[in-house]
Amino acid sequence: MKQLDRPLARRALIKGTGLGIVAAGMADVLPARSAQAAPSEGGDIWSKEYWAKKGDIPLWMFRKRVGEPKPGEASRPVVFFVHGSSVTSRGFDLNVPGHGEYSIMNEFARYGFDCWTMDHENYGKSGRTSGNADIASGVEDLKAAAEVLIRETGRQKFHFLGESSGALRAGAYAMAQPDRADRLVLAAFTYKGEGSPTLAKRAEQLEYYRTHNMRKRDREMIRSIATRDKPGTSEIAAVEALADAEMPFGDQIPTGTYLDMTSNLPVVHPEKVLSPVLLVRGEYDGIATVPDIEAFFNLLPNGDRQFIILPGTAHSVTLATNRQLFWHVARSFLTMPTAIAT
């Protein structure tokens, strides 16, 4: 097939009701399998815990879907949620009484997906080691998780949705195992980190990250995730609920992803990511800048790609007051019909 020519002028900038979208021309799209997720008609959400093994390290996994799996039934498309640097997978399954649905796993289970997540090494319920749980370690975690997914679902390819350094883990995994990565949703993604005020501030502690494998992550630090860019873009009740869910795991968290994001970028090389990709940025994100993401977007080889900016959101789109906007664009991308023209 001929080399695709994708100069900046060929992208279409579409402005709708508050959503800024950059999408590649569909004439260049390679056929991609439709997710075929059908909204579930009622039924209770079923959940189960699993364990993966990375060598001797136990890795905790969690699954949600509508209804318990039954022998002989058709499998459902799998979406795997990949957590970031400072919180565990609890951020994808948060309960905030009186403030509506906050569990993206519940929401996507109702959309008809088989939803999975995990705690990475040195996070949450997973095993503790002397390592710093960097992006490369996270890729190995996802490789171990994929073996469980294959066994339990019968699927060979899976969608991945990662936020912040979780997006880096998901993107790096897609480079390492392209035969397992279906569609990718990369939220709050960082390519080279150029122009990021948050990363510039964080880099002041670079020597500490190089010499320490753990850093302090207390309740105040968790609160800062939702306030450092633009206060008001996340509900206080949601942030407090997240802190309540996280603090039982202690006030220490690995430094590996911070080290990667302040000194080792890029860790995901766009020309090596073959999957369809949706890049999502909050309007006020202090880490993921528009030029940085746009540079990554322009180099993706798959014509099935989108870059969307969500209004009234900051770095964490899963915890945003406007989180339904994120659900909408992610669901639309994961259920994209198969392209006919190539």
Buried (B, 14 or more C-beta within 10 A) or exposed (E): EEEBEBEEEEBEEEEEEEBBBBBBEEEBBBEBEBBEBEEBEEEEBEBEEBBBEBEEBBBBBBBBBBBEBEEEEEEBBBBBBBBBBBBBBBBBBBBBEEBEBBBBBBBBBBBBBBBBBBBBBBBBBBBBBEEBBBBBBBBBBBBBBBEBBBEBBEBEBBBBBBBBBBBBBBBBBBBBBEEBBBBBBBBBBBBBBEEBEBBEEBBEBEEEBEEBBBBEBBBEBBBEBBBBBBEEBBBEEBBBBBBBBBEEBEBBBBBBBBBBBBEBBBBBEBEBBBBBBBBBBBBBBBBBBBEBBBBBBBEBBBBBBBBBBBBBBBBBBBBBBBBEBBBEBBBEBBBBEEBEEE
